[in-house]
Amino acid sequence: MNISFSKVQKQRLRELNAPADFQEKSFSSAQDRDEAFRNIEQLLVRQGKQHLLEVRNVRHRPALCELEAKLIDVLIGNGFFQVITPIILAKGLLAKMSITPEQPLFKQVFWVSDDKCLRPMLAPNLYYLLAEFTRLYDKPIRAFEVGPCFRKDSKGGHHLNEFTMLNLVELGSPEEGGRQRLEELAAIVMDAAEIKDYQLTSTCSEVYGETIDVIAGLEVGSGVIGPNALDSQWGWGDPWVGIGFGLERLVMVNKGYQNIQRVGRALMYFDGVRLNI
């Protein structure tokens, strides 16, 4: 008879980030199973406590913070400049992105008043700024933002209600080289995140239409090659490329974590370690 880990044991193993294949092991007896569970639990608890000591004693920053700082330095070094925009977003800016009550994403928005919400994406503010920058700067214009976004999203271990996005855009890119430039920008970010194994896959978005996703076991980013049908809403139609990444997902892939809560803003975890160890 094959005996698997109990539901409670599996939950504990997931919390401690036990290897996925170990969680699915089967045993010939409950005694063998429980002994294996105790051994791996004790090992993972020791490793977690050691990591927490290193964070305090070595002045180690959480992985999410380290990645954000690294990406900022790398992008500035590649000719981009950083912008910081409001977290509270006007309803009209969402409408310009085609996010209206009929669109599925509208139902995931956190509203703070009838016409204000917590931004579900960085793109509306970047579109707004680029319309201004076209009057002030010569092209190409290379800008990026890193910051929190909010969606009512709880579809398992890969989603958070509050998450960190990086969006970068290059306005005035050569129209014929859009795909190549998008690949170059994706490579800059993925190299900074220390993720080598990834693919770019064409897909379709409810907001942008055709997009190019960055897949590293799961979707970690999504890019667009413009001009796009949305551009006319903002008063420009130049060639451009843009790409957005979820930083928590990048950390999750890099660290080999099985659920994204380990790396997000949390009270139960600290830098990937479950606190009730």
C-alpha positions as CSV (number, residue, x, y, z in Angstrom):
1,M,0.0,0.0,0.0
2,N,1.3,3.4,-1.0
3,I,0.8,6.2,1.6
4,S,1.2,9.8,0.8
5,F,1.8,12.8,3.0
6,S,-1.3,14.0,4.8
7,K,-3.0,17.3,3.8
8,V,-1.6,19.0,6.9
9,Q,1.9,17.7,6.2
10,K,1.8,18.8,2.5
11,Q,0.7,22.3,3.6
12,R,3.7,22.4,6.0
13,L,6.1,21.2,3.4
14,R,4.9,23.9,0.9
15,E,5.3,26.5,3.6
16,L,8.9,25.4,4.1
17,N,9.5,25.2,0.4
18,A,10.3,21.5,0.4
19,P,11.1,20.2,-3.1
20,A,8.0,19.5,-5.1
21,D,9.0,16.0,-6.0
22,F,9.5,15.2,-2.3
23,Q,6.0,16.4,-1.5
24,E,4.6,13.8,-3.8
25,K,6.5,10.8,-2.5
26,S,4.7,7.7,-1.3
27,F,5.7,5.3,1.5
28,S,5.0,1.8,2.5
29,S,3.8,2.7,6.0
30,A,2.6,5.7,8.0
31,Q,5.6,5.3,10.2
32,D,8.0,5.7,7.3
33,R,6.1,8.7,6.0
34,D,6.0,10.4,9.4
35,E,9.7,9.8,10.0
36,A,10.5,11.3,6.5
37,F,8.3,14.3,7.2
38,R,10.0,15.0,10.6
39,N,13.5,14.7,9.0
40,I,12.8,17.1,6.1
41,E,10.9,19.5,8.4
42,Q,13.8,19.7,10.8
43,L,16.3,20.3,8.0
44,L,14.2,23.0,6.4
45,V,13.6,24.7,9.7
46,R,17.3,24.8,10.4
47,Q,18.0,26.3,7.0
48,G,15.3,28.9,7.5
49,K,16.6,30.0,10.9
50,Q,20.1,30.2,9.5
51,H,18.9,32.4,6.6
52,L,17.1,34.7,9.1
53,L,20.3,35.0,11.1
54,E,22.2,36.0,8.0
55,V,19.7,38.7,7.1
56,R,20.2,40.3,10.5
57,N,23.9,39.8,10.9
58,V,25.1,40.4,7.4
59,R,22.7,43.3,6.8
60,H,21.3,41.4,3.9
61,R,18.3,43.1,2.2
62,P,15.2,41.1,1.1
63,A,15.6,39.6,-2.4
64,L,12.7,41.8,-3.7
65,C,14.5,45.0,-2.6
66,E,17.8,43.8,-4.0
67,L,16.3,43.0,-7.4
68,E,14.5,46.4,-7.6
69,A,17.8,48.3,-6.8
70,K,19.7,46.2,-9.3
71,L,17.2,46.8,-12.1
72,I,17.2,50.5,-11.5
73,D,21.0,50.7,-11.7
74,V,21.1,48.4,-14.8
75,L,18.4,50.4,-16.7
76,I,19.9,53.8,-15.9
77,G,23.2,52.3,-17.2
78,N,21.5,51.4,-20.4
79,G,20.2,54.9,-21.1
80,F,16.8,54.9,-19.4
81,F,15.6,57.4,-16.8
82,Q,13.3,56.6,-13.9
83,V,9.9,58.2,-13.2
84,I,7.7,58.0,-10.1
85,T,3.9,58.4,-10.6
86,P,0.9,58.3,-8.3
87,I,-0.5,55.0,-6.9
88,I,-4.0,56.4,-6.9
89,L,-5.3,56.5,-10.5
90,A,-8.2,58.4,-12.1
91,K,-10.9,56.3,-13.6
92,G,-10.6,58.2,-16.9
93,L,-7.0,57.0,-17.3
94,L,-8.2,53.4,-17.1
95,A,-10.9,54.1,-19.7
96,K,-8.1,55.3,-22.0
97,M,-6.6,51.9,-21.7
98,S,-9.9,50.3,-22.7
99,I,-10.5,49.1,-19.1
100,T,-14.2,49.8,-18.8
101,P,-16.9,48.0,-16.8
102,E,-17.3,45.6,-19.7
103,Q,-13.7,44.5,-19.5
104,P,-12.7,41.7,-17.2
105,L,-9.8,43.6,-15.6
106,F,-12.2,46.3,-14.4
107,K,-13.7,43.8,-11.9
108,Q,-10.2,43.3,-10.4
109,V,-9.7,47.0,-9.6
110,F,-9.6,48.2,-6.0
111,W,-11.7,51.4,-6.0
112,V,-11.1,54.1,-3.3
113,S,-13.9,56.3,-4.5
114,D,-16.3,56.5,-7.5
115,D,-13.7,57.9,-9.8
116,K,-10.4,56.9,-8.1
117,C,-8.7,53.5,-7.8
118,L,-5.4,51.9,-6.8
119,R,-3.5,51.4,-10.0
120,P,-3.8,47.9,-11.4
121,M,-0.9,48.6,-13.8
122,L,1.8,51.2,-14.5
123,A,1.0,51.8,-18.1
124,P,-1.7,54.6,-17.9
125,N,0.7,56.9,-16.0
126,L,3.5,56.1,-18.4
127,Y,1.3,56.8,-21.4
128,Y,0.4,60.2,-19.9
129,L,4.0,61.1,-19.2
130,L,5.2,60.1,-22.6
131,A,2.7,62.4,-24.2
132,E,4.4,65.2,-22.3
133,F,7.9,64.0,-22.9
134,T,7.4,64.0,-26.7
135,R,7.2,67.8,-26.4
136,L,10.3,68.1,-24.2
137,Y,12.8,65.5,-25.4
138,D,14.3,64.3,-28.6
139,K,13.7,60.6,-29.5
140,P,14.3,57.9,-28.6
141,I,12.8,58.5,-25.2
142,R,13.6,55.7,-22.7
143,A,11.8,55.7,-19.4
144,F,10.8,53.2,-16.7
145,E,9.0,52.9,-13.4
146,V,9.1,50.4,-10.6
147,G,6.3,50.4,-8.1
148,P,3.4,48.7,-6.5
149,C,0.2,47.7,-8.3
150,F,-3.0,46.2,-7.0
151,R,-5.5,43.7,-8.3
152,K,-8.2,41.5,-6.8
153,D,-6.3,38.4,-7.9
154,S,-6.0,35.2,-5.9
155,K,-5.6,32.4,-8.4
156,G,-3.2,30.2,-6.5
157,G,0.5,30.4,-5.8
158,H,1.4,32.7,-8.7
159,H,-0.8,35.8,-7.9
160,L,-0.8,38.5,-5.4
161,N,-3.3,41.3,-4.6
162,E,-0.4,43.7,-4.1
163,F,2.6,43.3,-6.3
164,T,5.6,45.1,-7.7
165,M,5.8,46.0,-11.4
166,L,8.7,47.2,-13.6
167,N,7.5,48.8,-16.8
168,L,10.1,50.2,-19.3
169,V,9.3,51.8,-22.6
170,E,11.4,53.1,-25.5
171,L,9.5,55.6,-27.7
172,G,11.0,56.3,-31.1
173,S,12.5,52.9,-31.7
174,P,13.1,51.9,-35.3
175,E,9.8,50.6,-36.7
176,E,11.4,47.6,-38.5
177,G,13.4,46.5,-35.5
178,G,10.7,46.3,-32.9
179,R,10.9,42.6,-32.2
180,Q,14.7,42.6,-31.9
181,R,14.7,45.6,-29.6
182,L,12.1,43.9,-27.4
183,E,14.3,40.9,-27.2
184,E,17.2,43.0,-26.2
185,L,15.3,44.8,-23.4
186,A,14.0,41.5,-22.1
187,A,17.5,40.1,-22.0
188,I,18.7,43.1,-20.0
189,V,16.1,42.5,-17.3
190,M,16.4,38.7,-17.3
191,D,20.1,38.9,-17.0
192,A,19.8,41.3,-14.0
193,A,17.3,38.9,-12.5
194,E,19.9,36.0,-13.1
195,I,17.4,33.9,-15.0
196,K,18.9,32.3,-18.1
197,D,16.2,29.8,-19.1
198,Y,13.3,31.7,-20.7
199,Q,11.4,32.0,-23.9
200,L,9.5,34.8,-25.7
201,T,6.0,33.7,-26.8
202,S,3.4,35.6,-28.9
203,T,0.0,35.8,-27.3
204,C,-3.0,38.1,-27.1
205,S,-4.0,40.6,-24.4
206,E,-7.5,42.0,-23.7
207,V,-5.9,45.5,-23.4
208,Y,-3.1,45.6,-26.0
209,G,-4.1,42.9,-28.5
210,E,-1.0,41.1,-29.7
211,T,1.7,40.8,-27.0
212,I,4.9,38.9,-26.5
213,D,5.2,37.1,-23.1
214,V,8.4,36.3,-21.3
215,I,8.0,32.7,-20.0
216,A,10.4,31.2,-17.4
217,G,8.3,28.3,-16.2
218,L,5.5,30.8,-15.7
219,E,4.8,34.2,-17.3
220,V,7.2,36.8,-15.7
221,G,6.7,39.6,-18.2
222,S,4.7,40.8,-21.2
223,G,5.8,43.1,-24.0
224,V,4.2,45.2,-26.7
225,I,5.5,46.5,-30.0
226,G,3.9,49.8,-31.1
227,P,2.3,51.8,-32.7
228,N,-0.8,50.3,-31.0
229,A,-4.5,51.1,-31.3
230,L,-4.4,52.7,-27.8
231,D,-1.8,55.3,-28.8
232,S,-4.2,57.7,-30.4
233,Q,-5.9,58.1,-27.0
234,W,-2.7,59.8,-25.8
235,G,-1.9,62.0,-28.8
236,W,1.1,60.1,-30.3
237,G,1.7,57.3,-32.7
238,D,5.4,56.9,-33.0
239,P,7.0,53.4,-33.1
240,W,7.8,52.1,-29.6
241,V,8.5,49.0,-27.6
242,G,7.5,48.4,-24.0
243,I,7.7,45.6,-21.6
244,G,6.4,45.0,-18.1
245,F,7.7,42.5,-15.5
246,G,6.4,41.2,-12.2
247,L,9.3,41.5,-9.7
248,E,7.9,39.0,-7.3
249,R,7.6,36.4,-10.0
250,L,11.2,37.1,-11.1
251,V,12.4,36.5,-7.5
252,M,10.2,33.4,-7.2
253,V,11.7,31.8,-10.4
254,N,15.3,32.8,-9.4
255,K,14.9,31.3,-5.9
256,G,13.0,28.2,-7.0
257,Y,10.0,29.1,-4.7
258,Q,6.7,27.3,-5.1
259,N,4.4,30.1,-4.1
260,I,4.7,33.8,-4.6
261,Q,3.6,34.8,-1.1
262,R,7.2,34.0,0.1
263,V,8.6,37.0,-1.7
264,G,5.7,39.6,-1.6
265,R,4.9,42.1,1.0
266,A,3.9,39.8,3.9
267,L,3.5,39.3,7.6
268,M,3.9,35.5,7.6
269,Y,7.2,35.5,5.6
270,F,10.4,37.4,5.8
271,D,12.7,37.3,2.7
272,G,11.3,33.9,1.7
273,V,11.3,32.3,5.1
274,R,8.2,31.3,7.0
275,L,8.2,33.0,10.3
276,N,6.3,30.4,12.3
277,I,9.2,27.9,11.9
